[in-house]
Amino acid sequence: MPSVQQLGDLYLIDTEHVGRLKTVGVFLLPAADGRFALIETGSAVSLPILEAGIQQAGFAPEALAAILVTHIHLDHAGAAGVLARRYGAEVYVHQVGAPHLADPSRLIASAERIYGPDMARLWGEVVAVPETQLRALAGGERLRILGHELRVLYTPGHASHHVCFLFEGALFTGDAAAIKLPGSPVIRPATPPPEVDLERWEASLDALLAVAPERLLLTHFGAVSEPQEHLLAVKERNRLWAEAILAGLQAGEDDAALIRRITALGEAELRAAGAPPELIALHSETSSYPMTVVGLKRYWLKHHPERLS
């Protein structure tokens, strides 16, 4: 696939995050007058690739008018501050996440605890979005952006500050619809720390099913043409992996053993579906097994400690 794909009235730009193709996407929504909005920003380290993709799609980066992020994790909103300051764009984000874009110090500190010395290589410089350019969302809004109407759906579960955007039957899902990479036959859970809540996530998936989208647009990665089937499968995949971690916790396994357990499950699924070795290796990076263990272990400890004995 090209680094920029036209999807009807939209464009999908591959940010080629740290050299990985087709893993982190940004969507471009054009206006008739040459301006445009971005849904997601990718990481700050990917900005040169993103701006080159904007130009490849036929737009000047200076015409960026609005940024909509599904949530504030750095692969989705890491470049929001730099772009907002550089081009004056308004940034739309859930009200729980907005303070962390205005002052990203806690966001950065949390990421540094996870990524340590790899922080700069993976995410680049994370800077504040000017408060005057922030537009906080609660969910339920109907936004008018560059002549287009987008409906905001509050979809917690992956994160408490997660929203999805519905545009003319296309649903921008962030991580609410999990991960499905091009060429992969398998949907992979996106369950990193610290806020996974499977009950709220399942309610969010029900809300997405209720709006009956015609297609899904996944940040990781691209268009899904069978939205109902996909969203139902996300529920099943999340629960399957969560139950695997629960079984390990009930057996008294430490983190290393839990990582081995979920790695064996994930790789067996991919092999059974005929995935080649390079795709299996890529999946281990885009849906990290250690991160999965930390996220789902925290879910069980926080929400269902009674299940651990």
Long-range contacts (C-beta under 8 A, 24 or more apart in sequence): 1-182, 1-222, 3-49, 3-53, 3-56, 4-53, 4-56, 4-57, 5-222, 6-57, 7-170, 7-217, 7-223, 8-170, 9-168, 10-167, 10-170, 10-217, 11-53, 11-57, 12-217, 12-222, 12-223, 13-49, 13-50, 13-53, 13-54, 13-56, 13-57, 14-49, 14-53, 14-221, 15-42, 15-43, 15-46, 15-49, 15-50, 15-53, 16-46, 16-49, 17-42, 17-43, 17-45, 17-46, 17-75, 18-45, 18-121, 18-122, 20-282, 20-285, 20-286, 22-181, 22-182, 22-221, 22-222, 23-181, 23-220, 23-221, 23-282, 23-285, 23-286, 24-75, 24-219, 24-220, 24-221, 25-218, 25-219, 25-220, 25-221, 25-222, 26-50, 26-53, 26-219, 27-172, 27-217, 28-54, 28-57, 28-59, 29-145, 29-146, 29-148, 29-167, 30-59, 30-146, 31-65, 31-146, 31-147, 31-148, 32-147, 34-59, 34-60, 34-63, 35-63, 35-64, 35-65, 35-146, 36-63, 36-64, 36-65, 36-146, 37-64, 37-65, 37-66, 37-67, 37-68, 37-145, 37-146, 37-148, 38-64, 38-66, 38-67, 38-68, 38-83, 38-89, 39-68, 39-69, 39-70, 39-165, 39-172, 39-217, 40-68, 40-69, 40-70, 40-76, 40-77, 40-172, 40-174, 40-219, 41-67, 41-69, 41-76, 41-77, 41-78, 41-79, 41-80, 41-83, 42-75, 42-76, 42-78, 42-79, 43-74, 43-75, 43-78, 43-79, 43-122, 43-123, 43-124, 44-78, 44-79, 44-81, 44-82, 44-123, 44-124, 44-125, 44-126, 44-127, 45-78, 45-120, 45-121, 45-122, 45-123, 45-124, 46-79, 46-124, 47-79, 47-82, 47-83, 47-124, 50-79, 61-86, 61-87, 62-87, 64-89, 65-89, 65-90, 65-145, 65-146, 66-90, 66-91, 66-92, 66-145, 66-146, 67-91, 67-92, 68-92, 68-93, 68-143, 68-145, 68-150, 68-165, 68-172, 69-93, 69-97, 70-162, 70-163, 70-164, 70-165, 70-172, 70-173, 70-174, 70-175, 70-176, 70-219, 71-97, 71-158, 71-159, 71-161, 71-162, 71-163, 71-174, 71-175, 72-97, 72-100, 72-101, 72-107, 72-159, 72-161, 73-159, 73-175, 73-192, 74-107, 74-111, 74-122, 74-123, 74-126, 75-219, 75-220, 76-174, 76-175, 76-219, 77-101, 78-123, 78-124, 78-126, 79-124, 80-129, 81-126, 81-127, 81-128, 81-129, 82-125, 82-127, 84-129, 84-130, 84-133, 85-127, 85-129, 85-130, 88-133, 89-133, 90-133, 90-134, 90-135, 91-129, 91-133, 91-134, 91-135, 92-135, 92-137, 92-143, 93-134, 93-135, 93-136, 93-137, 93-161, 93-163, 94-136, 94-137, 94-138, 94-139, 94-154, 94-161, 94-162, 94-163, 95-136, 95-137, 95-138, 95-161, 96-160, 96-161, 97-159, 97-161, 98-134, 98-136, 100-161, 101-128, 101-129, 101-134, 102-128, 102-129, 102-130, 102-131, 102-134, 103-128, 104-128, 110-194, 114-193, 114-291, 137-163, 139-163, 151-211, 153-204, 153-207, 153-208, 153-211, 154-204, 155-204, 155-207, 155-208, 156-195, 156-197, 156-200, 156-201, 156-204, 157-196, 157-197, 157-198, 157-199, 157-200, 157-201, 157-202, 157-203, 157-204, 157-205, 158-190, 158-191, 158-195, 158-196, 158-201, 159-195, 160-195, 160-197, 162-204, 164-208, 166-211, 166-213, 169-213, 169-214, 169-215, 170-213, 170-214, 170-215, 170-216, 170-217, 171-208, 171-211, 171-213, 171-215, 171-216, 171-217, 171-227, 172-217, 172-219, 173-208, 173-216, 173-217, 173-218, 173-219, 174-219, 175-219, 175-220, 176-201, 176-204, 176-205, 176-208, 176-234, 177-205, 177-208, 177-216, 177-218, 177-224, 177-230, 177-231, 177-234, 178-218, 178-234, 178-237, 178-238, 179-218, 179-220, 179-221, 179-286, 179-287, 180-218, 180-220, 180-221, 180-224, 180-230, 181-220, 181-221, 181-279, 181-282, 181-283, 181-286, 182-221, 182-222, 183-279, 184-270, 184-273, 184-275, 184-279, 184-283, 185-273, 185-274, 185-275, 186-269, 186-270, 186-273, 186-275, 186-283, 187-230, 187-233, 187-234, 187-237, 188-237, 188-266, 188-283, 188-286, 188-287, 189-234, 189-237, 189-238, 189-241, 189-242, 189-287, 189-292, 190-220, 190-287, 191-238, 191-241, 191-242, 191-291, 191-292, 191-295, 191-296, 191-299, 192-288, 192-291, 192-292, 192-294, 192-295, 193-291, 193-294, 193-295, 193-298, 194-295, 194-298, 196-295, 196-296, 196-298, 196-299, 197-299, 197-303, 198-238, 198-239, 198-242, 198-299, 198-303, 199-303, 201-238, 202-235, 202-238, 205-231, 205-232, 205-234, 205-235, 220-286, 240-265, 241-265, 241-266, 241-292, 241-296, 242-296, 242-299, 242-300, 245-292, 245-293, 245-296, 245-297, 245-300, 246-300, 246-307, 246-308, 249-297, 249-300, 249-308, 250-307, 250-308, 250-309, 255-290, 255-293, 255-294, 255-297, 258-293, 258-297, 259-289, 259-290, 259-293, 262-289, 262-292, 262-293, 263-289
